[in-house]
Amino acid sequence: MSTTRGRRGSDDVSVAPPGNVLLRAPALSDGKRSICPSLHAGDDVNLCVVSLSGTPDRILDTWRRHGGLPQKVGIVTADETRSTAAADVPSATVGPDGTTVSTTTVSEPGDLTGIGIKVSQCLSAWRDDDATTVLCFDSLTTLLQYADLQRAFRFLHMLTQQIENAGALGYFHIDPAAHDDRTVSTVANLFSEQFEYDTETGGWDER
């Protein structure tokens, strides 16, 4: 079982790419909502968001409030009201600040193959860019509601390896209170860097 190694400030849990970070925080906490954009405000990054537990607009608004959106943003979201064929059609918009936002949808959060393919496309498209690719996966708690632990583990093992091989940086959110200890421990084994949000201090404990 992991132990607390130290405390970081509210915006000091970043690591050097390539790598993958597990962020453990209550689903509705301030830290969970703001940590990813606060880490990279002003940095030259391309952003890939897997949005399984919130709307893309909410996520984009959060990034805008913390230094602005990167120039390239890819969003993978889930919509169970759409057919598989309709969900597979990507859309792209260019905002007034010049940000290109490409959105693609899978039919449900348990479509691990679809999510993996679309993330891989983002990583491949930006592989030769000078900007660092940052992936924000929101959230593993939602994913585990649709996929059993063994299947989710295999998927995350593949995905974290892809992120490292692409020289990118992945942040994966989980609400530890929503799972038993075995589930959290199994998932945590995939990550060399882990931080837990302290709701009383607003800081992050390194685990």
FENFENVEN-V959379 format. One record per pair of residues at least 24 apart in sequence whose C-alpha atoms are under 6 Angstrom apart, sorted by the first residue. I is the first residue (numbers start at 1). J is the second residue. If there is no record, write none. Layout:
I,J
I,J
This chain:
3,207
4,206
4,207
5,206
5,207
6,205
6,206
7,204
7,205
7,206
8,204
9,203
10,203
11,38
11,39
17,168
17,169
18,164
18,167
18,168
18,169
19,164
19,169
20,169
20,170
20,171
21,171
21,193
21,194
22,172
22,194
23,172
23,173
23,195
24,174
24,175
24,196
25,175
25,196
25,197
26,175
27,175
37,63
37,66
38,66
41,66
41,67
42,67
44,131
45,131
45,132
45,133
46,70
46,72
46,133
47,73
47,133
47,134
47,135
48,73
48,74
48,75
48,135
49,75
49,135
49,136
50,75
50,76
50,77
50,137
50,138
51,77
51,138
52,77
52,78
52,138
71,99
72,99
72,100
73,101
74,101
74,102
74,103
75,103
76,104
76,105
77,105
78,105
78,106
78,107
78,108
78,109
79,107
79,108
80,107
80,108
109,143
110,146
110,147
133,168
134,168
134,169
134,170
135,170
136,171
137,172
138,173
139,173
139,174
140,173
140,174
141,174
